[in-house]
């Protein structure tokens, strides 16, 4: 009898672990999904990604049943607003236990997602590190430990991102900063015709999440585009996969207490070559 009880207990624990660690079905709402999503880059982590419609035609008629997590990408200037019915469908999806993951420029384009904005765990004033033809290094460092999000990752990781750069995001009260996302922008000073490299660090939150209703929402400071160069892809794709697992766990996984994090005030930047920019609304 004791053996059967132990087997039953083991089965219940295994089922609970599975429910909190594998959010397999992902819907990508575009535009411009990176190879991380479109080329099966997340399949090795047990995720199946469906490339859905662009957000400007996501009108609430798309069937969300069967999906664990929605990934919303907004890396484009010229699309109109997401229809209100589509935004409300995502609100309902998350409220009822689904997960939502966003990357920048989503919070920056707050007017485009006015109905969704209360779900986002971050805000921004539009400042970002990047620029045409420029590559920016972003350092994600662990702030709050979580066994799902941190699985298989070092405590600090560097990524080189494309010209879309990395947004300066600020956590809302009650949100948890899992990783900081400091941008490291190069600039050069010429002396006797020889360029000497220097680096400016712009502090920011990097990966922020919270519970919303029965579901969960996470926001990356990066644009969810695949990092530049193969050396950077493995840790980044693993972090995105872990974020999907965490967001898809819904109310079954307890959010840790927020870690402490100090965000330095950003002053005006006038050094040639440093790309602290503010996007137009």
C-alpha positions in Angstrom: 0.0 0.0 0.0 2.8 2.4 0.9 4.5 1.7 -2.5 1.3 2.5 -4.4 0.9 5.8 -2.4 4.5 6.8 -3.2 4.0 6.0 -6.9 0.8 8.1 -6.9 2.6 11.0 -5.2 5.5 10.8 -7.7 3.0 10.8 -10.5 1.2 13.9 -9.2 4.6 15.7 -8.7 5.7 14.8 -12.2 2.4 16.1 -13.6 2.8 19.4 -11.7 6.4 19.8 -12.9 5.4 19.2 -16.5 2.6 21.8 -16.3 5.1 24.4 -15.1 8.0 23.7 -17.4 6.7 23.0 -21.0 4.5 25.6 -22.7 4.8 23.9 -26.1 2.3 25.7 -28.4 3.4 29.2 -29.4 1.6 31.7 -31.6 3.9 34.4 -33.2 2.0 37.6 -34.1 4.3 39.7 -36.4 5.5 41.2 -38.4 9.1 40.3 -39.1 9.6 37.1 -37.1 13.3 36.3 -36.7 14.7 32.9 -37.6 14.5 32.0 -33.9 10.7 31.6 -34.5 10.4 31.1 -38.2 13.2 28.5 -38.8 12.4 26.1 -35.9 15.0 27.5 -33.6 12.8 26.8 -30.5 11.9 23.2 -31.5 15.0 21.9 -29.6 13.4 23.2 -26.4 10.0 21.5 -27.1 8.2 24.5 -28.5 6.1 24.4 -31.7 5.7 27.9 -33.2 2.9 28.9 -35.5 3.5 32.1 -37.5 0.2 34.0 -37.2 -1.0 37.2 -38.9 0.6 40.6 -38.6 -0.8 42.5 -35.6 -2.6 45.1 -37.8 -5.0 42.4 -39.1 -5.3 40.5 -35.8 -9.0 41.3 -35.4 -10.1 38.8 -32.7 -11.3 36.1 -35.1 -8.1 34.0 -34.9 -8.7 30.9 -32.8 -6.4 31.0 -29.8 -7.5 27.7 -28.3 -4.7 25.2 -28.2 -2.0 27.8 -27.7 0.0 28.3 -24.5 1.8 31.5 -25.2 1.5 34.4 -27.6 4.6 36.2 -28.8 4.0 39.8 -30.0 6.6 41.4 -32.2 6.2 45.1 -33.2 9.4 45.9 -35.0 8.0 48.0 -37.8 7.1 51.7 -38.2 4.3 51.8 -40.8 1.6 49.4 -39.6 -1.6 50.8 -38.3 -3.0 50.0 -34.8 -4.0 46.5 -33.8 -7.8 46.2 -33.9 -9.4 46.6 -30.5 -11.1 43.3 -30.9 -7.8 41.6 -31.4 -6.2 43.3 -28.4 -9.2 42.3 -26.2 -8.8 38.7 -27.4 -5.3 38.7 -26.1 -6.4 40.3 -22.8 -9.0 37.5 -22.4 -6.4 34.9 -23.3 -4.0 36.1 -20.6 -6.7 36.7 -18.0 -7.8 33.1 -18.4 -4.3 31.6 -18.0 -2.4 32.1 -21.2 1.0 33.7 -21.5 2.2 36.8 -23.5 5.8 37.7 -24.4 6.7 41.0 -26.0 9.9 42.6 -27.1 10.5 46.2 -28.0 9.2 48.2 -29.6 5.9 47.0 -28.1 5.8 49.2 -25.0 7.2 52.2 -27.0 4.2 51.9 -29.4 1.8 52.2 -26.5 -0.8 53.9 -28.6 -0.8 51.1 -31.0 -1.7 48.7 -28.2 -3.8 50.9 -25.9 -6.0 48.1 -24.8 -3.1 45.8 -24.2 -0.9 48.3 -22.4 -2.2 47.5 -18.9 -0.9 44.0 -19.4 2.7 45.1 -20.1 5.0 44.9 -17.0 7.2 47.8 -18.2 7.1 51.4 -19.4 9.5 53.4 -21.5 10.0 57.0 -22.6 11.2 55.8 -26.0 14.9 55.9 -25.4 16.9 53.1 -27.0 20.4 52.2 -27.9 20.9 51.6 -31.6 21.0 53.2 -35.0 21.2 52.6 -38.7 24.0 50.1 -39.6 25.0 49.9 -35.9 25.5 46.8 -33.7 25.0 47.1 -30.0 26.1 44.8 -27.2 23.5 44.0 -24.5 24.5 42.4 -21.3 21.8 40.5 -19.5 22.7 39.8 -15.8 20.5 37.9 -13.4 18.7 40.0 -10.8 16.0 37.7 -9.5 16.6 33.9 -9.4 14.0 31.6 -10.9 14.6 27.9 -11.7 12.6 28.0 -14.9 14.0 31.3 -16.4 17.6 30.6 -15.3 17.7 27.0 -16.4 20.8 26.2 -18.4 22.1 29.8 -18.5 25.0 31.6 -16.9 24.4 34.5 -14.5 25.5 37.0 -17.1 25.3 36.9 -20.9 26.3 39.3 -23.7 24.4 39.6 -27.0 25.1 41.6 -30.1 21.9 42.9 -31.5 21.1 44.6 -34.9 20.4 48.2 -35.6 17.0 48.0 -33.9 19.0 48.0 -30.7 17.7 47.7 -27.2 15.1 49.8 -25.5 15.5 51.4 -22.1 12.6 49.9 -20.2 11.5 50.5 -16.6 9.5 47.9 -14.5 6.1 48.9 -13.3 5.4 48.6 -9.5 4.8 45.0 -8.7 6.7 43.6 -11.7 9.8 41.4 -11.2 13.1 42.1 -12.9 14.6 38.8 -13.8 17.5 40.2 -15.8 19.0 43.6 -16.2 19.7 44.5 -19.8 22.4 47.1 -19.9 23.3 48.3 -23.4 27.0 48.8 -24.2 27.5 51.2 -27.0 30.9 51.8 -28.6 32.3 55.1 -29.6 35.7 56.3 -30.7 38.0 59.2 -30.1 40.6 59.9 -32.7 44.1 60.9 -31.6 46.8 61.5 -34.2 44.6 59.8 -36.8 44.2 56.6 -34.7 40.8 55.6 -33.3 40.7 54.6 -29.7 37.5 52.7 -28.7 35.6 53.6 -25.6 32.3 52.1 -24.3 29.3 53.8 -22.7 27.0 51.7 -20.5 23.3 52.5 -20.4 21.5 50.8 -17.5 18.1 49.3 -18.1 15.9 46.4 -17.1 16.3 43.5 -19.5 13.6 40.8 -18.8 10.6 41.7 -16.7 7.5 39.7 -15.9 4.4 39.6 -13.7 1.1 37.7 -13.2 -2.0 39.1 -14.9 -5.2 37.4 -14.0 -4.5 33.7 -14.2 -1.8 34.3 -16.8 1.6 35.8 -17.2 3.3 38.5 -19.2 7.0 39.0 -19.9 8.8 41.9 -21.7 12.3 41.8 -23.2 14.2 45.0 -23.7 15.5 43.6 -27.0 13.4 43.2 -30.1 13.3 39.4 -30.1 15.3 39.4 -33.3 18.0 36.8 -33.5 21.3 38.1 -32.2 24.1 38.9 -34.7 26.5 35.9 -35.1 26.2 32.3 -34.1 28.2 32.7 -30.9 25.4 34.7 -29.3 22.4 32.6 -30.5 22.4 29.7 -28.1 22.0 31.6 -24.8 19.5 34.0 -26.3 17.3 31.3 -27.8 17.5 29.4 -24.5 16.4 32.5 -22.6 13.5 33.0 -24.9 12.5 29.4 -24.6 12.7 29.6 -20.8 10.6 32.7 -20.9 8.0 30.9 -22.9 8.0 28.1 -20.3 7.6 30.6 -17.5 4.9 32.6 -19.2 3.0 29.5 -20.2 2.9 28.1 -16.7 0.2 30.6 -15.7 -1.0 30.6 -12.1 0.7 27.2 -11.4 4.1 28.7 -10.8 4.8 31.3 -8.0 6.6 34.5 -9.0 9.6 35.1 -6.8 9.9 38.3 -4.7 11.4 41.1 -6.9 15.1 41.6 -6.5 16.6 44.9 -5.8 17.7 47.0 -8.8 18.9 50.5 -9.2 18.3 52.2 -12.5 20.6 55.2 -13.0 19.0 58.3 -14.4 19.9 58.8 -18.1 21.2 62.3 -18.8 21.8 63.9 -22.2 24.5 62.3 -24.3 26.6 64.4 -26.6 29.6 62.2 -27.4 29.9 61.4 -31.1 29.2 57.8 -31.8 27.0 57.0 -28.8 23.5 56.1 -29.9 21.1 57.0 -27.2 18.0 57.8 -29.2 14.4 58.5 -28.7 11.9 57.1 -31.2 9.2 59.3 -32.6 5.7 58.5 -31.4 
